[in-house]
Structures are given as C-alpha cells and as structure tokens.
Amino acid sequence: MTHILKYIILFVFSLLWMIGCNPMLRQKAFDLGLTKDSYRYGDLYRLSNLPDFKQLTQACPKQSNLPKTNTSLYIIGDSFTEKARVDSLDFVAKNYLRTHWNEPLTIQLDTTKRNILVLQTVERHFREHFVDSVRVLKIGKSQKVVPQGEASIFSLDYWDKVLGESEEALTSFLFSGDVFLTLKEWKASLNLAWFDRHNDQVALSPDGKNILFCWDTDSTRITSSFKYLPDSELDSLIKGVNQTRQHYLSLGFDEVYLSIIPNKTSIVAPSMGPYNHLVERVQQYPSLQAPVLDIWPAFTQNSQQVYSLSDTHWTCFGQSIWVKKVNDVLR
C-alpha cells in the first residue's frame, strides 16, 4: 500500500511539473480555469505582494464603430502595445500591424494607402533601441513573423528554454491562487512593517503612494530615469532615430513617428533622484527629424491617473491619451 501511495504522489507531482513547465499545457490549464493568471493584479504587485498596491487589471473598452481612414498603421513596439492592451479596434486605420522590437517582420506595403510607422518605446529602453538604426521591418513578398528565439516543440532549443524557465513558471502555476497570495501578502506586509524591506525588484516612492520598478529607479542601470545621459550620447541616439526614419521612408512609408512612453517613475516620482529628462531632451532636440507623438504634458498634468497602481503600465485613461495622439495623425 505504501508503494502504491508513493507512485500516486510521484505521478501527481510529475503531472503538475509537466503542465506547469510547458507553455502550451499551462495555457490550456488557464483556459480551463484550473489555474489563475499570475499577472491579474499587475506586474509590480506580482513582484512585491504588497496589499496596498493590489488592483485587478482590466481590459480597456474598445470603439468598434470608429470610422476608418484610408491608412495603414504599422507599429514597432514593446509591452505597452501588446495585443492584450492595444489592437486594431483602437485605431482609425483601415489596416493595422504591430510587431515587437525583437520580432523581425516581412511586410508588403499597399501603395494605395497612406502608410504610417510608429516607433513606440518605453523610456527605459530608448537608449538601447537607438544605439543604431532599427531594421525590424523588412519589405518583401511574404508577411511572416519570426519571433526571436522561437523553436519547434520537438527541438532541443525549445526544451532548453522550457527547462531554463521552469522554476519561475512552475511557481507561478502552482502558487497564484488567492489563498497563496494572501499568505504572501502577510509575509510581505510583515517584512515592510518590521524590517522596512520589500522585494528588491521594486521600489516605493518617498510618499509611499506609488510602487515602482527598480529598473527605473536604480541609477546604475541604463534603463533608469536617473542614469546620467551626456549630450554626446544623446546626439548619437538622435542620429539612430533619424537614420531609422530615413531608412523606412526610403522603403515607401509616408511618415515615421517617434513615441516615447515615460517611465512610471519619471511621472509619479521624478524627485527620487537626479532625473535625466530623457523624454523632454529627445523630443526637443534641434536635429531630431522624426515627428513626435508627445504625451509628456498630458501625463505630467495627470500624474496620478495615467499609471496603474499595481503595474508599470498605463491605466485606460493613460492609454486613451496615447491612442488619441495616434488617431490624430492617422486622420
């Protein structure tokens, strides 16, 4: 009987490991309601488990009846323009296509339409993206996304990637239920109250009202709002933007716009350090050739409304400011 029980326990834990570590099986379990999305309360809450910054994320409303213009919109973007946040229903463009900075895409331009390209980057990655000119979109006969690092389920590369991410994936799969989150909240609250400690991936604003991502606050990182930005580097980055614009204009795009989404820290807690004013300096740089989708004034005027309490990303209000800017140029 003892041996049978051992085999049952071994089988159950093996099954949980296999489901938790395999992306396809994990997604299937999520679709069936067997587990919960670990990001449902925001990425910063997921890291910190601080109950004061727990807010359920919700999809923003769509406008399905927007009148469409004879325009094709292409976006090279990051997590702010992922499908779960932004899609074709948000824009007045007749055609819409978006790819990530790390996902090369081959497209065919429809010359009967006005073709607009938006280079959308969050502030923390601007200095990385424009070290050189960007060549993510290519013009060709086929339209095919080739995600960087993607491999067949039957390949060794696929399983190397799965096993490399297995610990975090399994933890997320097994311990994202509300009961486990409550236990994590108790621990996080005690650590903060008794020892003034929290997860090292997050930071708290001086007034304690905002939770922030450490990549934005740690001045030793190139992603930080407080990392020194010399004029010489800024000039080089602007050249990267200009060369990118000229490249895509030469391929047939009618215009290339630059869109920098400010770091949450830059808007809600710029006094935490010597802010480098990257967004303002880039957008006002005399030699910048790309037209800018400028949301900086609207964000600074509504600093406590444009970012989610528990996430690095914007609220529906913040997103609507950006979407309106895009639609204005499409019209």
C-alpha positions in Angstrom: 0.0 0.0 0.0 2.9 2.4 0.9 4.5 1.7 -2.5 1.2 2.5 -4.3 0.8 5.8 -2.4 4.4 6.7 -3.3 3.7 6.1 -7.0 0.5 8.1 -6.9 2.3 11.1 -5.3 5.1 10.8 -7.8 2.6 10.7 -10.7 0.7 13.7 -9.4 3.8 15.8 -8.9 5.2 14.8 -12.2 2.0 15.8 -13.9 1.9 19.2 -12.2 5.6 19.7 -13.1 4.9 18.8 -16.8 1.9 21.1 -17.0 3.5 24.0 -15.1 6.6 24.0 -17.1 5.2 23.5 -20.6 3.8 26.8 -22.0 1.1 25.1 -24.1 -0.2 22.9 -21.4 0.0 25.8 -18.9 -2.2 27.9 -21.2 -4.7 25.1 -21.6 -4.9 24.8 -17.8 -5.5 28.5 -17.6 -8.2 28.4 -20.3 -10.0 25.6 -18.3 -9.9 27.6 -15.1 -7.5 25.2 -13.4 -5.1 28.0 -12.5 -5.1 31.8 -12.4 -3.1 34.4 -14.3 -0.2 35.5 -12.0 -0.3 39.0 -13.6 -4.0 39.6 -12.9 -3.2 42.2 -10.2 -0.3 43.8 -12.1 3.4 43.1 -12.6 4.6 45.2 -9.6 2.1 43.5 -7.2 3.2 40.2 -8.6 6.8 41.0 -7.6 6.0 42.6 -4.2 2.8 41.1 -3.0 2.1 44.3 -1.0 -1.6 44.5 -0.4 -1.7 48.3 -0.6 -0.8 48.0 -4.3 -3.2 45.3 -5.3 -5.5 46.3 -8.1 -7.2 43.9 -10.6 -6.1 44.7 -14.1 -9.0 45.1 -16.6 -9.2 45.3 -20.4 -9.8 48.8 -21.7 -13.0 49.5 -23.7 -12.9 49.3 -27.4 -14.6 51.5 -30.0 -15.7 49.1 -32.7 -17.6 51.7 -34.7 -14.6 54.1 -35.3 -14.7 55.4 -38.9 -11.7 54.1 -40.8 -9.4 56.2 -42.9 -7.5 55.1 -46.0 -4.4 54.5 -43.8 -2.3 51.5 -42.9 -0.7 51.7 -39.4 2.4 49.8 -38.5 3.9 49.8 -35.0 7.2 48.6 -33.8 6.5 48.5 -30.1 7.0 47.0 -26.6 4.7 45.7 -23.9 2.6 48.9 -24.0 1.2 48.0 -27.4 0.8 44.2 -26.9 -2.4 42.7 -28.3 -3.9 42.4 -24.8 -3.7 46.2 -24.4 -4.0 47.7 -27.9 -5.4 46.3 -31.2 -6.9 47.3 -34.5 -10.2 48.4 -32.8 -8.4 51.3 -31.1 -7.3 53.0 -34.3 -9.0 54.6 -37.3 -6.5 52.9 -39.7 -8.1 50.6 -42.2 -5.1 48.2 -41.8 -3.1 47.6 -38.7 0.0 45.5 -38.0 2.2 45.5 -34.9 5.5 43.7 -34.1 7.9 43.7 -31.2 11.4 45.2 -31.3 12.8 41.7 -31.1 10.5 40.1 -33.7 11.6 40.8 -37.3 8.6 41.1 -39.7 8.5 41.0 -43.5 5.6 43.1 -45.0 4.2 44.3 -48.3 3.2 48.0 -48.4 -0.1 48.8 -50.0 0.8 51.9 -52.1 -2.9 52.8 -52.5 -3.0 53.7 -48.8 -1.1 56.1 -46.6 1.4 54.0 -44.7 2.4 55.2 -41.3 5.0 53.7 -39.0 5.2 54.4 -35.2 8.3 53.6 -33.3 6.9 53.1 -29.8 9.3 52.6 -27.0 9.0 53.0 -23.2 11.6 55.5 -21.9 13.7 52.8 -20.1 14.6 51.1 -23.4 15.1 54.1 -25.7 18.9 54.2 -25.1 19.1 50.5 -26.0 16.9 50.6 -29.1 18.6 53.5 -30.9 22.2 52.7 -30.4 22.0 52.0 -34.1 19.3 52.4 -36.7 16.4 50.0 -36.4 15.8 47.3 -39.1 12.9 45.3 -37.6 10.5 45.7 -40.5 11.6 44.5 -44.0 9.8 44.8 -47.3 9.2 41.6 -49.2 6.7 39.3 -50.9 5.6 37.5 -47.8 4.2 38.5 -44.4 5.7 36.4 -41.7 6.5 37.0 -38.0 9.7 35.2 -36.9 9.9 35.6 -33.2 13.5 35.7 -31.9 14.4 32.5 -30.1 11.2 30.6 -31.0 11.7 26.9 -31.8 9.7 23.9 -32.6 8.3 21.8 -29.7 10.3 18.9 -31.0 13.6 20.7 -30.9 16.3 20.8 -28.2 16.3 24.6 -28.2 12.6 24.6 -27.2 13.1 22.3 -24.3 16.3 24.1 -23.2 14.2 27.3 -23.0 11.4 25.5 -21.1 13.7 24.0 -18.6 15.6 27.2 -18.1 12.3 29.0 -17.2 10.8 26.0 -15.3 11.3 27.2 -11.7 9.6 30.6 -12.2 6.9 29.1 -14.5 6.1 26.2 -12.0 6.0 28.6 -9.1 3.6 30.9 -10.9 1.4 27.9 -12.0 1.2 26.4 -8.5 1.1 29.4 -6.2 -1.0 32.1 -8.0 -4.3 31.2 -6.3 -5.9 33.7 -3.9 -5.1 31.6 -0.8 -1.4 31.6 -1.6 -1.5 35.3 -2.5 -3.0 36.1 0.9 -0.1 34.2 2.7 2.4 36.1 0.5 0.8 39.4 1.4 1.1 38.6 5.1 4.8 37.9 4.7 5.4 41.0 2.6 3.5 43.3 5.0 5.4 42.0 8.0 8.8 42.5 6.2 7.9 46.0 5.3 6.4 47.0 8.7 9.1 45.3 10.9 12.2 45.4 8.8 11.4 48.1 6.1 12.2 45.5 3.5 10.5 44.5 0.3 11.2 42.7 -3.0 14.4 44.1 -4.5 12.8 44.3 -7.9 10.5 47.1 -6.8 10.9 50.5 -5.1 8.5 52.7 -3.1 8.1 56.4 -3.8 9.1 58.7 -0.9 5.5 59.4 -0.1 4.6 55.7 -0.1 1.8 56.2 -2.6 3.4 54.5 -5.6 5.2 51.3 -6.2 7.9 51.4 -8.9 10.1 49.2 -11.0 13.7 49.1 -9.8 15.0 49.3 -13.4 13.5 52.8 -13.5 14.9 53.9 -10.1 18.4 52.3 -9.9 20.7 54.9 -11.2 23.4 52.3 -12.1 21.1 50.8 -14.8 21.0 52.3 -18.3 17.2 51.9 -18.1 16.9 54.2 -15.1 15.3 57.7 -15.2 18.3 58.8 -13.0 21.1 57.3 -15.1 23.3 60.2 -16.3 22.7 61.0 -20.0 25.5 63.0 -21.6 24.9 65.3 -24.6 27.3 63.2 -26.6 25.3 60.0 -26.1 22.0 61.9 -26.7 23.4 63.2 -30.0 24.3 59.6 -31.1 20.8 58.3 -30.2 19.1 61.1 -32.2 21.2 60.0 -35.2 19.9 56.5 -34.7 16.3 57.8 -34.8 17.0 59.9 -37.8 18.7 57.1 -39.7 15.8 54.8 -38.8 13.3 57.3 -40.2 15.2 57.8 -43.4 15.5 54.1 -43.9 11.8 53.5 -43.7 10.9 56.5 -45.8 13.2 55.1 -48.5 11.2 51.8 -48.3 8.0 53.5 -49.1 6.5 54.6 -45.7 4.8 58.0 -45.9 5.9 59.0 -42.4 7.7 57.6 -39.4 6.7 58.8 -35.9 8.6 58.5 -32.7 6.6 57.7 -29.5 8.3 57.6 -26.1 6.2 56.4 -23.2 7.6 57.8 -20.0 8.7 55.5 -17.2 6.2 55.5 -14.4 8.9 56.8 -12.1 9.5 59.8 -14.3 5.9 60.9 -14.0 5.0 60.0 -10.4 8.3 60.3 -8.6 10.9 62.3 -10.6 12.4 63.8 -7.4 13.7 60.4 -6.2 17.0 61.2 -7.9 18.7 63.4 -10.5 16.2 62.9 -13.3 18.0 62.9 -16.7 14.9 64.4 -18.6 15.4 61.9 -21.4 11.9 62.3 -22.9 12.0 66.1 -23.0 15.5 66.3 -24.2 14.9 63.8 -27.1 11.6 65.4 -28.1 13.1 69.0 -28.1 16.5 68.1 -29.7 17.1 70.5 -32.6 18.3 67.9 -35.1 15.5 65.3 -34.4 13.8 64.7 -37.8 11.1 62.3 -36.8 7.8 63.9 -35.7 6.9 63.1 -32.1 3.7 61.7 -30.6 4.1 63.9 -27.5 2.1 62.7 -24.4 4.5 64.2 -21.9 2.4 67.3 -21.0 -0.8 65.3 -20.6 0.9 62.7 -18.4 2.6 65.2 -16.1 -0.6 67.1 -15.7 -2.4 63.9 -14.7 0.4 62.1 -12.9 -1.7 60.1 -10.5 -4.2 58.9 -13.1 -2.2 57.7 -16.1 -0.4 54.7 -14.5 -1.9 51.6 -12.8 -1.5 51.4 -9.0 -0.1 47.9 -9.2 1.6 47.8 -12.6 4.3 49.5 -14.6 1.9 50.1 -17.5 -0.7 52.8 -18.0 -4.4 52.9 -17.0 -7.1 53.0 -19.6 -7.1 56.8 -19.2 -3.4 57.0 -19.9 -3.8 54.6 -22.9 -6.6 56.7 -24.3 -4.3 59.8 -24.3 -1.8 57.9 -26.5 -4.4 56.3 -28.7 -5.9 59.7 -29.4 -2.5 61.1 -30.4 -2.0 58.2 -32.9 -5.5 58.6 -34.3 -5.0 62.4 -34.7 -2.1 61.8 -37.1 -3.9 59.0 -38.9 -6.8 61.4 -39.7 
